[in-house]
Amino acid sequence: MHYKKVFVIFCVLLLSFRFSPETKGCTNFLVTKGASADGSVMITYAADSHTLYGELYFWPAKDWPAGSLLDVVEWDTGKFLGKIEQVPHTYSVVGNINEHQVAIGETTYGGREELSTQDGAVMDYGSLIYIALQRSKTAREAITVISSLMEKYGYASSGESFSISDPNEAWIMEIIGKGKGKKGAVWVALRIPDGYICGHANQARITTFPLNDPQNCRYAPDVITFAREMGWYKGKDKDFSFSDVYAPVTFSSARFSDARVFAGFNKVCSTMGPYTDYAMGKIIHGGENNFPVNRMPLWVKPDRKLTVKEVMGMMRDHYQGTPMDMTRDAGAGPFGLPYRWRGLTWKVDTVTYLNERAISTQQTGFSFVAQSRSWLPDPVGGIIWFGVDDSYSTCYIPMYCGITAVPECFRVGNGDLLTYSETSAFWAFTQVSNFAYLRYSDMIKDIQKVQQEKEDKFVRFIPVIDKAAITLMEGNDPALARKFLTEYSVNEANETTAQWKKLYQYLLVKYMDGNIKKEENGKFSRNEYGLPAFPLQPGYPEWWLRIIANSTGDKLKVPAGGGH
């Protein structure tokens, strides 16, 4: 059945439904069932890297012959690491969610440098994610798969945090290798309490953890003894802090990393004020082990239960409303650009300064909100709201976890970071965002208007698509339901990409040469003779002109009586 042929089912349901109006750095948030407005479990992920291309990975479900081997290739570099045993059956994976609604995100925190390399190790963090997704039906199974693979084949990356979710639970798992001459990793995994949200962004966040609560906490048996053997911890087991031992927080990791967690929490939780100083890098040590005593909590309770749109909003932040607001200093330029070209630090004379590192950043390959819904069949219940490029200006498009193909605009191999493609979503969105950086305060409003219209439409229609797919499944034809979901997801992604190409054309016409074309009733204005109306020329704000005047002395000054 073609996508258009289910239109009758769609319309019937529509009528019955009431609508209600530098280095790689990544940001994750985790939202439990009790913290979400509809009872779904959600995790977010921004894959930020100056060398990462935005595309949607896909592995179909597959049966494998006995004795099959799997090549493991390092996700960051493409380097071949080795072979591992394949399992008899692997599940389909769309991006970072599988057909059983298990989703995984990550963030690299590095940790102790002497633990960052391991001779002969095969499993890098990216391979752990995508292999675990192909082999796990629950978040707990994913934790078991990840820990077993590291134990058997070694761990080939530096310190890493994982967000792991399924329709019922969300877990944070933090791991770090054992260094040269040893095999595997030490790790801790904690279940986020229902009703709470968690976050991590390039800094290990798990401190102390319960030693006798296997339902809510799992850990490597040598996670504490290994630290003792290395001479890094001498205190009581109950006071052992994973982060403070294996990845001690520094000014940089607080200001560039944990500050992003603070910013996301601050959007939905009114109790974050006391942690502002910590987010700005002011760390206070104390206690028996001299660990930091003013760190943010690992999880917080939001002021209200969060909708998927609000969770998307957590991924769109430039520290607005905080002392780190990136639009409030001269670095933003005359048009409030909340981005700073790298590096993260710079010097004037002998003094070092910093550029803020916000959740929304220019070097994002892709980002997503993964939503797992326990009350729906797996192919329908899991959605990865997927977007490419800068999270602030992207559009999150729903990709159902039960689809059997990905859109051409997101297809792996449709262009890359060095190859432009006319049909690639990444390049369409990058054109819009990079052009907007030239006159950001004006253009972002036009972008957000289209962004909001599209995302609001998706959110309104998803319950209708759900019902149509369930109707098809109840007709004992799950393959037909999957085909319907595939055609819906594919069509919406390709259509949105086409719309973003038109948005770029609109912005180019409207804002070319520093002018702003006048508009009336949705069309660019013409004069009474049909020619383009003279454009607006708003120029620069007064504060910016004062900077130019003060920095140029008399060079640009017009003498008295010399004006035009």
TIPASE-628168 format. One record per residue (C-alpha): x, y, z; residue in three letters. Coordinates in steps of 0.5 Angstrom, whole numbers, plus 500, padded with zeros to 3 digits. Layout:
BEGIN
XYZala ...
***
This chain:
BEGIN
500500500met 503507498his 503512503tyr 498516499lys 493510499lys 493510507val 490517506phe 483515507val 485512514ile 489518516phe 483523514cys 478519519val 483519524leu 484526523leu 477528524leu 476524530ser 482527534phe 482534537arg 489538536phe 491542542ser 494548539pro 575543538glu 575536541thr 569533540lys 563535545gly 556532546cys 550534550thr 545529553asn 539530557phe 535524560leu 527524562val 524519565thr 517517565lys 514521571gly 518527568ala 515527561ser 508530560ala 505523556asp 509518560gly 514517555ser 522516556val 526521552met 534522551ile 537527547thr 544527544tyr 548533540ala 553530536ala 558536536asp 564535532ser 568539527his 569533523thr 562530523leu 557530518tyr 550529519gly 547523517glu 542518519leu 545511520tyr 541505519phe 542497520trp 536492518pro 535486522ala 539480520lys 540473521asp 547471521trp 550464520pro 554461526ala 561463526gly 560470523ser 565475525leu 564483525leu 569488523asp 569493528val 571500525val 573506530glu 567511529trp 571517530asp 576516525thr 574510521gly 580506523lys 579498523phe 580496530leu 579488529gly 574483529lys 569480534ile 564474534glu 557476531gln 551474534val 545469531pro 540475530his 541483530thr 535488531tyr 534494526ser 537500528val 535507526val 540512528gly 541511535asn 534508537ile 533500535asn 526497533glu 525495541his 525503543gln 532502546val 536509545ala 543510546ile 547517546gly 554519549glu 559524551thr 566524551thr 569526558tyr 576523557gly 578523564gly 585521567arg 590521561glu 594515563glu 587510562leu 586513555ser 589508551thr 589500551gln 594496547asp 590491543gly 583494545ala 577493539val 571496542met 571504541asp 565508544tyr 562508538gly 562501536ser 559499543leu 553504542ile 551501535tyr 553494537ile 549494543ala 543497540leu 543491535gln 543486541arg 539489546ser 531489548lys 532493554thr 536498557ala 539493562arg 541489556glu 545494553ala 549495559ile 550488560thr 552488552val 557494553ile 560491559ser 561484556ser 564487550leu 569491554met 571485558glu 572480552lys 575485547tyr 578491551gly 576498551tyr 579503546ala 577510548ser 578515553ser 572516559gly 565516556glu 558517559ser 552514556phe 545515556ser 541509555ile 533508555ser 528504553asp 520505554pro 520504562asn 527506564glu 533511563ala 540510565trp 547514565ile 553509565met 560512565glu 566508563ile 573509563ile 579504561gly 584501565lys 590503561gly 596500558lys 598493560gly 591492562lys 584490559lys 577492559gly 574498563ala 571500570val 564503570trp 558505574val 551505571ala 545508575leu 538508574arg 535515574ile 529516579pro 522516576asp 520523576gly 527526575tyr 531528569ile 539528568cys 544531564gly 551530562his 556534557ala 563532557asn 564531564gln 563525568ala 557526573arg 557520577ile 560521584thr 558516590thr 553511588phe 550505592pro 554499593leu 548494595asn 542496590asp 542492584pro 536494581gln 538501581asn 545501580cys 550496577arg 558497577tyr 564493575ala 566489581pro 573492581asp 571499580val 574501587ile 579496588thr 582498581phe 583506584ala 586503590arg 591499586glu 593505582met 594509589gly 588514587trp 583513593tyr 584511600lys 578513603gly 572508605lys 568505600asp 561508601lys 565515600asp 568513593phe 566518588ser 567515580phe 568522577ser 572525583asp 577519582val 577518575tyr 575524572ala 576530577pro 572536575val 577542573thr 575550571phe 575548564ser 570542565ser 565546569ala 565552565arg 565548558phe 562542560ser 558542566asp 555549565ala 551546559arg 548541564val 546547568phe 543551562ala 539545560gly 536544567phe 535551568asn 530552563lys 526547566val 528547574cys 527554578ser 532551583thr 538552579met 540559582gly 545556587pro 549552582tyr 551558578thr 558560581asp 560552580tyr 557553572ala 562559571met 568554574gly 568556581lys 569550585ile 570549592ile 573543595his 572540602gly 571534606gly 575528608glu 577526601asn 577534599asn 572533593phe 568538590pro 562540595val 558545591asn 557540584arg 550540581met 546534583pro 546528578leu 539529577trp 533534578val 526534579lys 523539573pro 518544575asp 513541571arg 512535567lys 516536560leu 513535553thr 517533547val 517540545lys 520543551glu 525537551val 527540544met 528546547gly 533544552met 537542546met 537550544arg 541554548asp 546560548his 546561556tyr 540566555gln 538568562gly 545567565thr 551571566pro 554567561met 549569555asp 553569549met 549575546thr 551580551arg 558582550asp 562585544ala 564578541gly 556577539ala 558583534gly 552588532pro 547582530phe 547578537gly 551572534leu 551567540pro 557563537tyr 565564537arg 569561532trp 574556535arg 579555539gly 575555546leu 581560549thr 585566546trp 590570549lys 591578549val 598580551asp 599575557thr 592574559val 588568557thr 580569556tyr 575564554leu 569563549asn 563560552glu 561553550arg 554552549ala 549547548ile 547550541ser 554550537thr 556551530gln 559544529gln 554539530thr 553534525gly 546531528phe 542531534ser 536528536phe 530527542val 529519542ala 522518545gln 520511547ser 513510549arg 511504553ser 503504551trp 504503544leu 507497540pro 515497539asp 515499531pro 510505533val 512507540gly 519509538gly 521515535ile 528519534ile 526526532trp 532527528phe 535534526gly 542536522val 547541523asp 546547529asp 541545534ser 538552535tyr 536552527ser 535545526thr 528542525cys 527535529tyr 523531524ile 520524527pro 523518524met 519512527tyr 524506530cys 520501526gly 522504519ile 525499514thr 529505510ala 532512511val 530518507pro 535520501glu 536526505cys 539523511phe 542517507arg 549515509val 554517503gly 549522500asn 555527500gly 560528506asp 563534510leu 568535504leu 562534498thr 556538497tyr 550534495ser 544538493glu 539532496thr 543532503ser 539535509ala 545537512phe 548541506trp 541545506ala 541546513phe 548548513thr 546553508gln 541556512val 545557519ser 551559516asn 548565512phe 544567518ala 550568522tyr 551574518leu 545578521arg 543573526tyr 538577530ser 534578524asp 534572520met 534567526ile 526570527lys 525568520asp 528561521ile 524560528gln 518561525lys 518556519val 522551525gln 516552529gln 510551524glu 514544522lys 515542529glu 508544531asp 505540525lys 509534527phe 507534534val 500535532arg 500529527phe 504524531ile 498521534pro 494521528val 500517525ile 500512531asp 493511530lys 493509523ala 499505524ala 496501529ile 490500525thr 494497520leu 497492525met 491490528glu 489488521gly 494483522asn 499486517asp 505489521pro 509489515ala 504494512leu 504498518ala 512499517arg 511501510lys 506506512phe 511509518leu 517508513thr 513512507glu 511517512tyr 518519515ser 521519509val 516523506asn 516528511glu 524528512ala 525530504asn 519535504glu 522538510thr 529539506thr 526541500ala 523547505gln 529549508trp 532550501lys 526554499lys 528558506leu 535559504tyr 533562497gln 528567501tyr 533569506leu 538570501leu 533575497val 531578503lys 538580506tyr 543580501met 548586501asp 546588508gly 539590506asn 532588508ile 527587503lys 520590505lys 514585505glu 507585505glu 502580505asn 507575505gly 510577499lys 516582497phe 514589496ser 514593489arg 513600488asn 507602484glu 511601477tyr 512594479gly 520595481leu 523592487pro 521597493ala 527601496phe 529596502pro 530597509leu 537599511gln 537599519pro 545599519gly 548598526tyr 546599533pro 549605537glu 553601542trp 557598536trp 558604532leu 561607539arg 566601539ile 568603532ile 568611533ala 572609540asn 577605536ser 579609530thr 580616533gly 579621528asp 580617522lys 573616520leu 571622523lys 567627518val 569634519pro 564640521ala 560642515gly 563636511gly 557632512gly 553630506his 
***
